[in-house]
Amino acid sequence: MQVKPSEAPADPGLIFELANAHQQTAALNAAIDLDVFGAIGKGAADVASIARHCAASERGIRVLCDFLVIHGVLDKQDGQYLHTPTSAVFLDPRSPASMASVTRFICNATIQQVYQNLAEIVRTGRTTLPGAGTVEPENPIWVDFAEKMAPMMGPMAPALSTLVLARQQGPMRVLDIAAGHGLFGIEIAKQNPEARITGLDWAMVLEVALRNARAAGVADRYTRLPGSAFDVEFGGPYDAVLLTNFLHHFDRTTCVTLLKKIHGALRPGGVLATLEFVPDEDRVSPLIPASFAMTMLVTTATGDAYTLSELSSMYGDAGFQGVSGHPIPMGPQTVVIGTA
């Protein structure tokens, strides 16, 4: 038996923690459904007042809130429940940075159920979802993604936009592939009044992007291109192409094929900016990017979380030069830039 050298003793608690991790997911979902975080944000602090606000039993609220305290989501002082800095910013529905909708998307019941098949998925190396999994054409999950993931993706848009605009100035045409909510292309349009954005995604998804473009006051410079990135003619040439949260759904060969198509749609010197969960070369750190490979194993036929060296190799095979990775501060993702 091989044992990793370690100063720490064997810990059975780790096994219990892993076996019961589903309780944490269920508790977070229940607290959001019941509006526990909203109640505390409005000043309800004791069990009775939180229970009244949530129309729930006092016994249930006490156990749920204590559980959230145990796991660091809430604080408790003298029998009163309080927000932690994290829950105040990211879970109180009054906060503009609330990630409650993000949590609901991540905890999608259909996807959660697939994890019950994980042993079979590991045996076969692909999802047990029908067809290609979440990337099946016109999958309604992407409308849900566009509507619910903005609180997580919105704060990353300025960082990506700044990197692109540092290389492109003045009038520019931008193709936003897998636009989803559209926030990345919209941010470029907000920062550069001479930028014109074309959003490519499924037609129903682009309805969400157009709503966001209208809200941002840039709808007159936002064009929709419905369909599959693999099938639709891109047109062009473009000064920049955005490819956010997309490559990880596919195998290397498919990624390179798409990247070559993108290269052909860019003008010489044009910029490709992808946004990806990029693990270190050891593939086990940092926590969120490295763990994302599991999400792709469970939900796609061939997807993965690619390291920067793997992405750079794909870019190179597609003809891009000067490839560089730019981790987003305070975020789990990395912008990868290449020049046509």
C-alpha positions as CSV (number, residue, x, y, z in Angstrom):
1,M,0.0,0.0,0.0
2,Q,1.4,3.4,-1.1
3,V,1.0,6.1,1.5
4,K,1.7,9.8,0.8
5,P,4.3,11.2,3.3
6,S,2.5,13.6,5.6
7,E,2.7,15.3,9.0
8,A,-1.1,15.0,9.4
9,P,-2.6,11.9,11.0
10,A,-5.2,9.7,9.3
11,D,-8.5,11.6,9.4
12,P,-11.9,9.7,9.3
13,G,-13.6,13.1,9.4
14,L,-12.6,13.7,5.8
15,I,-14.6,10.6,4.8
16,F,-17.7,11.8,6.7
17,E,-17.3,15.2,5.2
18,L,-17.3,13.9,1.6
19,A,-20.1,11.4,2.3
20,N,-22.4,14.1,3.7
21,A,-21.5,16.9,1.3
22,H,-24.9,16.7,-0.2
23,Q,-26.3,18.1,3.0
24,Q,-24.5,21.4,2.4
25,T,-25.9,21.7,-1.1
26,A,-29.4,21.0,0.2
27,A,-29.1,23.4,3.1
28,L,-27.9,26.3,0.9
29,N,-30.8,25.6,-1.6
30,A,-33.4,25.4,1.2
31,A,-32.1,28.7,2.8
32,I,-32.4,30.4,-0.6
33,D,-35.9,29.0,-1.2
34,L,-37.1,30.0,2.3
35,D,-35.5,33.5,2.0
36,V,-33.5,33.0,5.2
37,F,-30.8,35.3,3.9
38,G,-33.3,38.0,3.1
39,A,-34.9,37.7,6.5
40,I,-31.5,38.2,8.3
41,G,-30.7,41.1,5.9
42,K,-33.9,42.8,7.0
43,G,-33.1,42.4,10.7
44,A,-34.7,39.2,11.7
45,A,-32.1,37.5,14.0
46,D,-33.7,35.1,16.4
47,V,-35.3,31.8,15.5
48,A,-38.9,32.9,16.0
49,S,-38.6,36.0,13.8
50,I,-36.8,34.2,11.0
51,A,-39.4,31.4,11.2
52,R,-42.2,33.9,10.9
53,H,-40.6,35.6,7.9
54,C,-40.0,32.3,6.2
55,A,-43.3,30.8,7.1
56,A,-41.4,27.8,8.5
57,S,-41.2,25.8,11.8
58,E,-39.0,27.1,14.5
59,R,-37.4,23.7,14.9
60,G,-36.6,23.6,11.2
61,I,-35.2,27.1,11.1
62,R,-33.0,26.5,14.2
63,V,-31.5,23.4,12.8
64,L,-31.0,24.9,9.3
65,C,-29.4,28.1,10.6
66,D,-27.1,26.3,13.0
67,F,-26.0,24.1,10.1
68,L,-25.2,27.1,8.0
69,V,-23.2,28.6,11.0
70,I,-21.3,25.3,11.3
71,H,-20.3,25.6,7.7
72,G,-19.3,29.2,7.8
73,V,-22.2,30.6,5.8
74,L,-23.9,32.5,8.7
75,D,-22.6,33.8,12.1
76,K,-24.3,33.3,15.5
77,Q,-23.8,35.5,18.6
78,D,-25.8,35.1,21.8
79,G,-28.5,33.1,20.0
80,Q,-28.8,35.7,17.2
81,Y,-28.1,34.8,13.6
82,L,-26.1,37.3,11.6
83,H,-24.7,37.6,8.1
84,T,-21.1,36.8,7.5
85,P,-19.4,39.2,5.0
86,T,-19.8,36.5,2.3
87,S,-23.5,35.9,2.9
88,A,-24.2,39.6,3.1
89,V,-22.6,40.2,-0.3
90,F,-23.4,37.0,-2.2
91,L,-26.6,35.6,-0.7
92,D,-28.7,38.5,0.6
93,P,-31.2,39.1,-2.2
94,R,-30.9,42.9,-1.7
95,S,-27.2,42.8,-2.6
96,P,-26.5,43.7,-6.2
97,A,-23.8,41.0,-6.2
98,S,-26.2,38.3,-4.9
99,M,-25.3,34.9,-6.4
100,A,-28.6,33.2,-5.4
101,S,-29.6,32.7,-9.0
102,V,-26.1,31.3,-9.8
103,T,-26.5,28.8,-7.0
104,R,-29.9,27.7,-8.5
105,F,-28.3,27.2,-11.9
106,I,-25.3,25.2,-10.5
107,C,-27.8,23.1,-8.4
108,N,-30.0,22.3,-11.5
109,A,-32.0,19.2,-10.5
110,T,-31.4,17.5,-13.8
111,I,-27.6,17.9,-13.6
112,Q,-27.5,17.0,-9.9
113,Q,-29.3,13.7,-10.6
114,V,-26.7,12.8,-13.2
115,Y,-24.1,12.6,-10.4
116,Q,-25.9,9.5,-9.2
117,N,-24.5,7.8,-12.3
118,L,-20.9,8.9,-11.7
119,A,-19.4,5.3,-11.5
120,E,-20.9,4.5,-14.9
121,I,-19.7,7.9,-16.2
122,V,-16.2,7.1,-15.1
123,R,-16.4,3.7,-16.7
124,T,-17.4,5.1,-20.0
125,G,-15.7,8.4,-19.9
126,R,-18.8,10.4,-20.9
127,T,-22.0,11.8,-19.6
128,T,-25.2,9.7,-19.2
129,L,-27.2,12.7,-20.4
130,P,-28.8,12.1,-23.9
131,G,-26.6,12.8,-26.9
132,A,-23.8,15.2,-26.4
133,G,-25.1,16.2,-22.9
134,T,-25.5,19.9,-22.2
135,V,-24.2,20.9,-25.6
136,E,-27.0,19.2,-27.5
137,P,-28.5,21.8,-30.0
138,E,-31.0,24.2,-28.6
139,N,-30.6,22.8,-25.1
140,P,-32.9,25.0,-22.9
141,I,-30.3,24.9,-20.1
142,W,-28.5,27.7,-21.8
143,V,-31.4,30.0,-21.6
144,D,-31.4,29.3,-17.8
145,F,-27.6,29.9,-17.8
146,A,-28.0,33.3,-19.6
147,E,-30.7,34.4,-17.2
148,K,-29.1,33.2,-13.9
149,M,-25.3,33.4,-14.3
150,A,-24.9,37.1,-14.8
151,P,-24.0,37.8,-11.1
152,M,-21.0,35.5,-11.5
153,M,-20.0,36.4,-15.0
154,G,-20.7,40.1,-15.0
155,P,-17.8,41.1,-12.7
156,M,-15.4,39.3,-15.0
157,A,-16.5,41.2,-18.1
158,P,-14.5,44.4,-17.4
159,A,-11.3,42.4,-17.0
160,L,-11.8,40.7,-20.3
161,S,-12.8,43.9,-22.0
162,T,-9.8,45.8,-20.7
163,L,-7.5,43.1,-22.1
164,V,-9.1,43.2,-25.5
165,L,-9.3,47.0,-25.7
166,A,-5.6,47.3,-24.8
167,R,-4.9,45.7,-28.2
168,Q,-7.7,47.3,-30.2
169,Q,-8.8,50.9,-30.4
170,G,-11.3,53.0,-32.4
171,P,-13.9,51.5,-34.6
172,M,-14.0,47.7,-34.2
173,R,-16.2,44.7,-35.0
174,V,-16.5,42.1,-32.3
175,L,-17.9,38.6,-32.6
176,D,-19.1,37.2,-29.3
177,I,-19.4,33.4,-29.7
178,A,-21.6,31.6,-27.2
179,A,-22.7,35.0,-26.1
180,G,-25.2,33.7,-23.5
181,H,-26.2,36.7,-21.4
182,G,-24.1,38.9,-23.7
183,L,-22.4,40.7,-20.9
184,F,-18.8,40.3,-22.3
185,G,-19.6,41.9,-25.7
186,I,-21.8,44.5,-24.1
187,E,-19.0,45.5,-21.8
188,I,-16.8,46.2,-24.8
189,A,-19.6,48.2,-26.4
190,K,-19.9,50.2,-23.2
191,Q,-16.2,51.0,-23.0
192,N,-15.8,51.7,-26.7
193,P,-18.6,53.7,-28.3
194,E,-17.2,52.8,-31.7
195,A,-17.5,49.0,-31.2
196,R,-20.2,47.0,-32.9
197,I,-21.0,43.6,-31.4
198,T,-22.4,40.5,-33.1
199,G,-23.6,37.9,-30.6
200,L,-23.7,34.3,-31.7
201,D,-25.8,31.7,-29.7
202,W,-29.1,29.8,-29.9
203,A,-31.9,32.1,-30.9
204,M,-33.7,31.9,-27.5
205,V,-30.5,32.6,-25.7
206,L,-29.9,35.7,-27.7
207,E,-33.2,37.1,-26.6
208,V,-31.7,37.3,-23.1
209,A,-28.5,39.0,-24.5
210,L,-30.6,41.5,-26.4
211,R,-32.5,42.4,-23.3
212,N,-29.2,43.1,-21.5
213,A,-28.0,45.1,-24.5
214,R,-31.1,47.3,-24.3
215,A,-30.7,47.7,-20.6
216,A,-27.0,48.8,-21.1
217,G,-28.0,51.3,-23.9
218,V,-26.0,49.6,-26.6
219,A,-28.8,47.7,-28.5
220,D,-28.3,49.9,-31.6
221,R,-24.8,48.4,-31.9
222,Y,-25.7,44.8,-31.0
223,T,-26.6,42.3,-33.8
224,R,-27.7,38.7,-33.3
225,L,-26.4,35.7,-35.2
226,P,-28.4,32.7,-34.2
227,G,-27.2,29.1,-34.5
228,S,-24.2,26.8,-33.8
229,A,-20.7,28.2,-33.8
230,F,-19.7,25.1,-35.8
231,D,-22.2,25.6,-38.5
232,V,-23.0,29.3,-38.9
233,E,-20.9,31.5,-41.3
234,F,-19.2,34.0,-39.1
235,G,-18.7,36.7,-41.8
236,G,-16.1,39.2,-40.9
237,P,-13.4,40.1,-40.8
238,Y,-13.5,40.9,-37.1
239,D,-11.1,42.9,-35.0
240,A,-11.8,40.7,-32.0
241,V,-13.6,37.5,-31.2
242,L,-14.7,36.5,-27.7
243,L,-15.1,32.9,-26.8
244,T,-16.3,32.6,-23.3
245,N,-16.9,29.4,-21.3
246,F,-17.1,27.3,-24.5
247,L,-13.9,25.3,-25.3
248,H,-14.1,23.2,-22.1
249,H,-17.2,21.5,-23.5
250,F,-15.3,19.7,-26.3
251,D,-12.2,17.5,-27.0
252,R,-9.0,19.0,-28.3
253,T,-9.6,18.1,-32.0
254,T,-13.0,19.9,-31.9
255,C,-11.5,22.9,-30.2
256,V,-8.8,23.3,-32.7
257,T,-11.3,23.0,-35.6
258,L,-13.3,25.8,-34.1
259,L,-10.2,27.9,-33.4
260,K,-9.1,27.6,-37.0
261,K,-12.6,28.8,-38.1
262,I,-12.2,31.8,-35.8
263,H,-8.8,32.5,-37.1
264,G,-10.2,32.7,-40.6
265,A,-12.8,35.3,-39.5
266,L,-10.3,37.6,-37.9
267,R,-8.4,40.3,-39.7
268,P,-4.5,40.0,-39.5
269,G,-3.6,41.2,-36.1
270,G,-7.1,40.6,-34.7
271,V,-7.5,39.3,-31.2
272,L,-9.1,36.1,-29.8
273,A,-10.0,36.2,-26.1
274,T,-11.3,33.0,-24.4
275,L,-12.4,32.7,-20.9
276,E,-11.8,29.4,-19.2
277,F,-11.4,27.5,-16.0
278,V,-7.6,26.9,-16.3
279,P,-6.0,24.5,-13.7
280,D,-2.3,24.5,-13.0
281,E,-0.2,22.0,-14.9
282,D,-0.6,19.5,-12.0
283,R,-4.4,19.5,-12.7
284,V,-5.2,19.5,-9.0
285,S,-5.0,23.2,-8.2
286,P,-6.4,25.8,-7.8
287,L,-9.5,24.3,-6.3
288,I,-12.3,25.7,-8.5
289,P,-10.6,25.5,-11.9
290,A,-9.2,22.0,-11.2
291,S,-12.5,20.7,-9.9
292,F,-14.3,21.9,-13.0
293,A,-13.0,18.9,-15.0
294,M,-15.5,16.8,-13.0
295,T,-18.4,19.1,-14.1
296,M,-17.3,18.5,-17.7
297,L,-17.0,14.7,-17.2
298,V,-20.5,14.5,-15.8
299,T,-22.3,16.8,-18.3
300,T,-20.5,16.4,-21.7
301,A,-19.3,13.7,-24.0
302,T,-15.7,14.9,-24.3
303,G,-15.2,18.1,-22.4
304,D,-12.4,18.9,-19.9
305,A,-10.7,21.7,-18.0
306,Y,-7.6,22.6,-20.0
307,T,-4.3,23.8,-18.7
308,L,-2.7,26.9,-20.2
309,S,-0.1,24.8,-22.0
310,E,-2.9,22.7,-23.6
311,L,-4.9,25.9,-24.6
312,S,-1.7,27.5,-25.9
313,S,-1.0,24.4,-28.0
314,M,-4.6,24.5,-29.4
315,Y,-4.1,28.2,-30.3
316,G,-0.8,27.5,-31.9
317,D,-2.2,24.7,-34.1
318,A,-5.0,27.1,-35.2
319,G,-2.4,29.7,-36.3
320,F,-2.5,32.1,-33.4
321,Q,0.6,33.8,-32.0
322,G,1.6,35.5,-28.8
323,V,-0.6,33.4,-26.6
324,S,-0.8,34.5,-23.0
325,G,-2.9,33.7,-20.0
326,H,-4.4,36.4,-17.6
327,P,-6.0,35.1,-14.4
328,I,-8.9,37.4,-13.3
329,P,-8.2,38.9,-9.9
330,M,-10.6,37.6,-7.3
331,G,-12.1,35.2,-9.8
332,P,-11.7,31.5,-10.7
333,Q,-11.2,32.0,-14.4
334,T,-8.4,33.0,-16.8
335,V,-8.6,35.0,-20.0
336,V,-6.4,33.5,-22.8
337,I,-5.4,36.0,-25.5
338,G,-4.0,35.2,-28.9
339,T,-3.3,37.2,-32.1
340,A,-4.2,36.2,-35.6
